[in-house]
Amino acid sequence: MRSLPNLFLVGPMGAGKSTIGRLLAAELQRQFLDSDHQIEGRCGANIPWIFDVEGEQGFRDRETAMIDELTRCSEIVMATGGGAIMREINRQLLRERGTVIYLATTVEQQIRRTSRDRNRPLLQTANPEQVLRDLFAIRDPLYRATADIVVRTDRRGPRSVVGDILRRVSRLAEPLGESASLSHQR
């Protein structure tokens, strides 16, 4: 089997990108990077503060620069922010530099996972559920168009999701014909 490419996790907030990414990286003995955490570390400020001071446009500019930088690394697992796929350049960088895995989840699951998190500027509104539904309608087609693999995370433990990802990614990494020849030997 060929070595695995970089693995990039995309999906909405609350899909489990950071948790699953850490476990996946540990399983593969790779470095885990979270683009949002890298931005915060570089700026010395959290994302809500960046949104307040620079607006969403300023944050998205920083995000694109960080995705460009991190996707140049090798043998990594990277989680992106939920809105990273809104820019075509980000989608292109992710597709060209690794395998993109969409961690799909329902809005109901997102609500359960994000209800107490104050570090999500887009949800600091009177109706976060409607915001999540609106974001899903816009972003789900972009996640799907960008992804090499789509994995559902609802009602599944992170280790189960990681196992599913590992099986599916290893199939993508097999040279053409290898899986067919292996099945004939069984």
N, C-alpha and C positions, 0 to 999 in steps of 0.2 A: 504494500500500500504506500502511496505517496504521502509525504508529510502534510499535515493539515495546514490550510492557510490561516491568516488572521480571521478571528471570528468577531463579528460586530452585531450586538444586540440592539434592536430597535423595537419600539412599541410605546403605547401610551403610559402616562404616569400610573404607577400602581400595578404594572404588569409583572414586576419582579425582576427587572433588568439587573439591578445591582446585586441582589441576593443570588440570583441564578448565575450571574456573571462571575461572582467570587467563587462559587462552588465549581463552576465549569473550569475556571482558570486553575484552581487547585487540583482538580482531577487531571488536567492536561499538563500540570507543572509549568504553567505560563504566568506571565504577569497580567494582573487585572487592572484595567484603567477605566475610570468613569469620567466621561468628558465634562460633565457638570462639576464634579469635585475638582478636576484639574483646573477648570476656569476659576473656581472659588480660591484654590490655592495660589494660583498665579496672581489674582487680583487682591487677595487678602480681604475679600468681602464675600458675603453670601449672595445667592442669586436674587432674592427679593430686593436687596440693597442695589444690586446692579440694575435691575429693572426700574427701581425708583429713580436712580440717578441718570442712567443712560437710556431708559426706555427699552421696549422690546427689540427695536432695531439695533441698538447698541449691543445688547446681549447677543442677538443672533449673529452680529458681525464677529464678536469674540468666539462664539460657538463654531462658526465656519473655520476660523483660523485654527482653533484647537483641533477640530476634526481633521483638517489638512495635516497638521503636525503629527497627531497620534496615529493616523492611518499609515504613516510612513515607517512606523516601528515594525518590528518583525516578531512573530510568535507571541501575539497578544490576544487577549479577550477584552473587548471594549464595550461598555454600555454607553449609549447616547441618551441625551435628553429627549423627552417625548416629541418636541417640536423640531428636532434636527432635520427630519425628512421634508420639512416645508420648503427648503431651498433645493433647487435642482443640483447645484454644485455639490451640496452635501450628499445627496443621493448618488451622484456620479462617483464621488470619491469613495464612498462605502462600497459600491458595486465593483469598482475597478481594483480595489486594494484588499479584498477579502471576501469571505462568505457572510452574507447578511441573514440574520435569523430574526424573524418577527415574532415576538412574544405577544400573542393575541389574548385578550381578555375581554370580559363584558364590562359595560359601564357599571353594573351593580357591584361587580368585584372591585372595580376602581374606587367606587365610593367607600366600600368597606375598608380598603387599604389606605386611603388618603384622608379620611374624615378628620383626623386629628393633626395632620401634618401642616404646619404653618409655613413651611419652606417652599410652598408651591404658589407663586404669585398669581397665576391664572385662575386659581380656585378661591381667592380671597374676594368672594362675591356673595350676594344674597342667595343665589341659586347655583351652587357648584355642580349639581346633577345636570342641569341644563347646559352648563359650560362643557362638561364632559361629553354629553350627547352631541353637541355641536362640533366639538373637536373630533370626535369619532367619525362623524359623517364626512368631514373634510380629510382627515388623516388616514383612515383605514385603507382607502384605495391606494394611497401613496406608499404606506407600509407594504402592502401586498405587491405592488409593482416593483418595489426595491428589493424585496426579500428573495433569497434563494430557497429558504425553508420557512414555513409557518408552523409554529407550535402553540397550541392552546395551553394556557396556564391555569384556567379556572378549576377549582376544586381538586387541585393536584399539589402535592408537596414539591418543594424545590428540587429535591434529589430525584424524584420521578421525572421531572422536566429535564434535568441535566442528562439523565440516562437516555431519554428520548432524543435529545439533541446529539449526543455522542454517537448513537446508532445512525442517525440520519446523516450527520456530517461525514462519518467514516465511509458511508456508501457513496457520497459525492466524491470522496478522495480516491476511490478505487480506480485504477486505470481501466479503460474500456476493455471489456472481455474478461477481466479477472473474476468478477462475480459469476459470470456464466460458466467459466471453466471450473470454478470452485463448486458450483452446484452440480456439475456433472461428476465430480469426484465423490460426492456423498452417496 
